[in-house]
Structure formats: structure tokens, C-alpha cells
Amino acid sequence: MSELSKVIDSLEVKFFKLSKKLENLEKLNQDLTQEVNAVKEMMQEKQKTIRTLEQELESLKITNSLLGSEEYKRETKLKINALIREIDYCIAQLSE
């Protein structure tokens, strides 16, 4: 019986250690999940900032070309022509 008692005690100790290890791993998993979510939110904010900055850059390019900068003049003309085509298309749709 004493042999069986030792085995049971050993199993209890191992079970306790495994239980603690499981708790630690669950806590680590929860922490990592929260960190991933925080990083995702931060990444979305950064992407939003990038889109805003890209729009501002585009506006600045157009403004520069309208002010006489030769660098973006062709780009601006193409953009204006595309807008005029869209307006013409809308007018044609309203006329029908």
C-alpha cells in the first residue's frame, strides 16, 4: 500500500505542477491576445494616418501645380480632365 501511496502522492504533485503550468500558459495567452489586439488597433490608426497624409500630399501636389509648379502640372491636368468627364457623364445622365 505504501508503494501505491507514493505513486498517488507523486501524481498529485505532478498534477499540481501541470495545473499551475496551465494557469500560467492561459494567463500568458490572454496577455498575448490583448497585446495583439492593441497592436492591431495601433496599426489601424497608423493606416488611417497614412491615408490622411497621402490625401494631403495629393492636395499639395495639385496646389503646387496650380501655383505654377511644373513638376505636377501634367498630373493635375489629367485629374481635372477626369473630373470634367465625370461631370459631363452626370449631366448626360440627368438629361436622359
Secondary structure by P-SEA (a helix, b strand, c coil): caaaaaaaaaaaaaaaaaaaaaaaaaaaaaaaaaaaaaaaaaaaaaaaaaaaaaaaaaaaaaaaaaaccccaaaaaaaaaaaaaaaaaaaaaaaac
